[in-house]
Amino acid sequence: MVITAELGRVFEAGPVFRAEDSYTHRHLCEFVGLDAEMEIKEHYFEVMDVVDHLFVEMFDALNAKCKQELEAIDKQYPFTPLKYLRKTLRLTFEEGIKMLKDAGVEADPLGDLNTESERALGKLVLEKYDTDIFILHRYPLAARPFYTMPCADNGDYSCSFYLLKYMIYCVNRAESVLPITLEDAARSEIEIANALEAGVQIVRVNQDTRLDQRVINLRTLANNGIFSLKSRISNLFGQILLDLDFVQIHTPKILPRASEGGAAVFKLDYKGKPACLAQSPQFYNQMVITAELGRVFEAGPVFRAEDSYTHRHLCEFVGLDAEMEIKEHYFEVMDVVDHLFVEMFDALNAKCKQELEAIDKQYPFTPLKYLRKTLRLTFEEGIKMLKDAGVEADPLGDLNTESERALGKLVLEKYDTDFFILHRYPLAARPFYTMPCADNGDYSCSFDVFLTGKHC
């Protein structure tokens, strides 16, 4: 769907769930899928070129930068080093069938390969070409999904990577008049209000129509910009933390019990046993920290069965989570958070000007204000600011939504920043595992990050 919105090339690394009944290493109920999709200009070889480049670059980088890790794994779980070519070998399905046939292995020339045939072909390719990785293409059309394009020179075989530009079938002809136009879908509420005030009738595209016509709605410049920003944020988050010696991990998302007592949970049946979707990777992150990895992070889905219909209560969202061991003081974590956000804000402003302008045109916003060194306030200082402004807040309790907004406004007025850190929260307002401050047991070694009057 996103490809049709003119983004052209997209990818995702995220969990995949399959209710598999086979207990083999090839049948997993949950795994991390590395998925990529791209439009084809002329020929499906374009996708094969990307796959070739991607895997060779990955193998080279792993061999160059992970020698110690590979040696440690090999010592406990011995393996044969992977063999691969600088230019990945490409075989047609017909060539693969011939190799199997010459070796006395039976395989249907117009069917799919079974597990035994795949293994046999892999062994033959390794013996003949000295490579463990290769691409097999032009699969029989009957063995591929219904949407796969047949080859132009032989309809028995398929262009196994989607459609060719010069040969497209019309599956379902579009209406001569589209249900919404891009011009209407891209119109801002301010434009609509100004037009109505001037007595001009223009089309307003409501939310239900946008969702019903999602493919068209995604093609607006603002939506394209939002997807680009999300991609940039996720990549910046990972790259900045990697540069700070963090390790990316992927934690389970199907659990036997709730991971957070204070958050609502989605329950499901898991092969006759009760299970639920993960509300947070926090405890898994902490578990890995104790395994001496020291610093870890994850960008992945979080599921919460929220009943509140606000922009702050989402049933599913992508969580950017990081966890690190502390050497001396929790300020070490605040230093990382400070560096991380300022670096991300700088990069977004420098590299995403067009996207931000497109979003601002349809959904006007005030540019974010932040300091080179992020402002840090203690909870007591925050309470004092609220009290001086006539806002009631419990000095040893948590802040409610209205208090957070009021404090954000006060901080912006006084310090000219939308982004700040509030720390030394009252111990009674934090989870049971939070450490009390050494100088005052009523307060804790904890903090929250605030952005435009809302904690992140």
N, C-alpha and C positions, 0 to 999 in steps of 0.2 A: 504494500500500500504506500509506504513512504517513498519507494523508488518512483512511483507515478507522480509524486509531489515534487519531482524535479530535483531531489537531493542527489540522485545519480548513483552514489555509492554509500552504503551504510554497513555497520557491523555491530554486533553485540556479544558480550561475554556474560552469560548468566545461567541460572539453573534451568534444567529441563526435567520434567516429571513424567515418568511412564510406568504404568501399572504392570510391569513385566512379571510373568510367572516362571520364567526360566532362570535358574540360578547358575549363571556363567559370568565370566568377566566381560562378556559382550552384551549382557542384558542387565542394565542398571535401572533401579527405580528413580534414582536422582543422580544427576551428574551436571557438571558445568559445560554448557555448550558454547563453542566458539563459532559463531555464525556470521557470515558476510553475504551481502547481496549487492549486485551492481547491474546497471543497464548495459546492454551490448550494442555497440555502434554498427559493426559489420558482421562479426563471426564469433561463435562461442569460444574460439581459441583465445580471445581477449581475456576470458575468465581463467582459462588454463594458464595463461602467462602470469596473471596475478597470483594464482595458487603456487606456481613454480617459484616465483620470486619470494613469496611469503615464507614457504617452508624452508627454502635454502638459507634465507636470512636468519630465520629462527634457529635452525640447526647450527649455523656458523656462530651465532651469538652465544648459544648454550655451551658449545665446545670451548669457546674463547673465554667466557666469563664465569663458567660454573664448574671448573675443573675439580676443585675441592669437594663440591657437593656431589658430583658424579662419582668421584673416587670413594667417598663415604658410602654412597648408596650401593656401589658395586661390591664393596667389601662385605656388606651384610646380605645384599640381594644381587649376586653376580649376574651380569648381563654382557652380551656381545656389543661392542660399539656399533652404532648405526652407520651403515654405508650409504652414501648418496652421491649423486653426480652434480657437477656445477650447473649443468642444464638438465633438468629432470627428464628422465626417459618417458616418452609417450608411445603407447601401443594402442592400436585400434582393437576393438573386441574381437574382430576376425583374426587378427594376428595372435591374440591371446589364446583363442580357441585352437588355432593351428599348433601353437607350442604345446598345448595340453594333449592334443590328438597325437602329435609326433612322439610324445612321451608315454602314450598308451593310457591317458586319462580321459574318461568319457565325460563329455559336457555338451549340453544342448546349444547348437550354434545360434538359435534364435530365442533362447531363454536366458534366465539369470544364472549367475554362478552361485553354487552352494558353498558352504564353509570349507569343505574338503577341496573343492576345485580352486578356491581362492588361495588356500595354503599351498597347494601344488604349484599354481602359477607363480606365487611369490618365490618359492624355492627355485623354480626354473629360471626366473628372471635374475635372481641373485647369482646363480651359477653362470649364466650367459653374459650378463651385463655388469655384474659386480655392484649391484645397488639394491637396497632394501625398499626404497621408495620409488614409485613410478605412477603414472597416470594412465588409466584405461578409459578410452572414450569410444564414441559411436556404438553405444550399447543397443541391443535389439529394442525396437520401439515397444514391443509387447511386454518388455520387462521394466519399462519406465512409467512414471505417473502419467495420467491422462493429458496433462498440459505440456508435455515435452514435444518439441518440434521434430518432425521427421527430417532426415537428411535429404537434401535436394537431389542427390544423385542416386539414392536408393531408399525407398520408403520403408524397407524392412528395418532400417537402422535409424538412430535418433541423434539429434544434436543435444547431448545429454546435459547441456548447460543452457536451458531455456530457449528464447526465441531468436531467430535470425532476422536482421533488418529487412532483407529482400524477400522474405517468405512469411507473411503473417496471415493467420486465419481470423476471420471475424466470428467470434463465439456468440456475442450478443451486441447487436447494433445499438448505439446510444440514441437517445431521443434527439430529434432535430433541434429542440430548444432545451438547453440544460436546466435543471431545477434551480440552480443558483449560478450567478456569474462571479468571476473573480473580483470584479469591481465592487459588487455588492458585498461579497464576503470580506473584503479588505477595508470596508468603511468603518471608521471609528465612531464611538458614541458621541463625541464632540461634533463631528461632521453632521450626524443625524440630528442632534439637538439644534445646531445652527440652522440647518435646512428647515426644520419644523417651525422655528422661530420666524424665519423669513417667509413662511407659507409655502414652501416648496415640498412636494411629496416625493420622497425617495424610499427605496427598499431597505428595510431592516431585516437582516438574517438572524433569526433567533437561535438559541443554543440547540434546541431539539433538531432544527433543520441542519445546523452545522454537523451534528453527530450523525444524522441520517445520510448526509452527503459528505462524509469525512474525506474521501479521496480528493474531491474538489476543494474543500475547505483547507486541506493541508498545503495546497499550492500557493496560498497567499504568501507574500514576502515576510510577513510577521511570523507565520507559523514555520516557514523555512528557517527564519532567524532563531526561533525558539529551539528547534531541534539542533541547530548548529551550536548554540550556546550550551545546551545540555551536554553535547558531545565534548565541547572544549572544556567545560567544568570538570567532567568526569576524568578526562585525560590529564588536565592540570593537577587535579587532586592526587592522582596516582604518581605522576612524574615528580612532583615536588617532594612527596613522601619517599619515593624511591631514592631521590638525591640525598635524603636525610637518613638513609640506611634502614628504611622500613621494608618489610617483606609483605607482598600481597598474598592473602589467603582466601579460600572459598569455604565457608562454613555450611553445614547442613541446613536445609530449609524445611524438611519434614522431621518433626521431633515427637518423642513419646509423651511429652508433657510441656506445659507452657514455660517459656523462657523468661517471662517477666510477670510477676504477680499483679502489678498495677495496670497492665494493659489488657484489653479484651482480646480474645483469641479465636481464630477460625479452627473448628474441629472437623476431622475427617476420619473415614475408615481406611486403615492401612492393612490390607490382607486379613481382615477380621479382627484387627486390634485397634484400639483408639489411638489417634495421633492428632497433631495440630501443626499449623504453619508457624514458622519462626517469627516472633515479634521483635527480636533483636539478636545480633551476633555477639553481644557483649561478653557473655560468659565463655563462649568458645574462644574469643580473642584473648581473654584473661588466661584461659587454659594453655594456649599456645605461648603466651608470655612466659609462663613458668617453665616451658620447655627450652628456655634460653634463646629464643629467637629475638627477644628484646623489644622489637618494634614491629607491629603488624598493622595492616589496614585491609579493608574490604569495601568495594562498591557493589552493592547487590540489593535485591528486593527485600522489603520488610512488609509483613502482613499484620494488620490490626483490625479487629472487628469493631470499628468505631461506630457509635450510633449518632454522634453529633455531626450535623451537616455544615461544617465550616471549612475554610481553606486550611485550617490547622489540624483538621482531623481527617486523615486519609486512610482508606482501607488497604491501599497498596501504594508504596512509593519506593524510590531508589534511595537507600541509605548510604551515606558516606561515613564510614566508621573507622576510627583509628584507636589503637591502644599501645601504650608504651610503658616500660618499667621506669621507675623514678629512682635516681641515684641518691639525691639529697633532699629535694624539696619539690612540691607540686608546681612551683613556678616554672620548672623545666617543661612541663606540659603546656603551660600558658605561653612560653616562649615559642614552642613549635606551632601552636594555634595562631599566634600573632604572625609569625613568618608565613605560614601556609595561606592565610586569608589575604594578607597584603600582596603576596606574590600572585595569587589568583585574580584579585581585583585589578592589579597592574596589567596583567596579561590580557584580561578580557577587554579593558579599555584600549589597549594598544592594538590588539589583533582582531577585534570584533566590532569595529566602528560601524560598518555597513549593517550588520545584523541588529545592533542596538538602535540605529536610526530607523530601520524598518519596523522594529517592535514598537518604538516610541511613537511612530506615526499612527499606528492603529490602536495601541494601548499606551497612551502618554504616561510617562513616569518622570520623577525628579532624579537626576544623576546622583549616585551614591556618594556620600561624603565619608572619607576615612582618613586617619592620620598615618604618617610614616611609621610611628611607634604607637601601637594600639593603646588607647586609654584603658587603664585598669582602676576600677573602683572597688572598695570593700563593700560588703552588704550594708554595714553600718553607715558608710558614706552615702550610699544610695537611699537608705531610709531617711537620713537627715535631709537630703535634697527634697524628697517627697514631703516630709514634715514641714519644711520651710515654705513649700509651695501650697500647703494646706491640704495635702492628700494623705488620708489615713492609711496606714500600713502596719501590720504586726511586726515589731522589731525582731521577734524570734520565730516568725512563721515564714511561709513562702509568699511570693508576690502573686497576686491574681492578674488576669489579663489587663484590667484597667490600670493597675499600678505599673505594670511593665510598659504600657503605652505612655503613661504619664512620665515615667522615668526616662524613656527614650526621647521624648520631646524636650525634657529639661536638659538632658545631656547634649542634644543637638544645639539648643540655644546657648548653653554655656561653653561647650568645648568644640562646637562646629564639626561634629562627627556623628554619623548614623551607626557606627560600629564600635562596640566597646565590650570589655570583659568585666563581669561582676563576680567577685570571689569572696571567700570566707562566709558562705551561707550558714544560717543557723543549723546546728546539728540535727535538730528535731525535724527539719524540712527536707533532709537528705536520706538516701537509702541506708540500711543498717550497716553496710560495709564501709561507709565513709569514715575517714580518720578525723578525730577531733583535733582542733588546733592545740598546740602545746601550751600557749599562753592563756587560752580561755576555752574551757571545755564546752561552752555554749555554742561555739562556732566550729566550723569544719574546714578541712583542707579540700575545698571543692570550688567549682566555678561554673558559670554559664556564659555563653557568648550571645550577645544581643546585636540584632541587625534591624534597623528601622523600628525599634520599639517592640521587638518580638525576640524571645530567646530561641536559638537554633538547636 
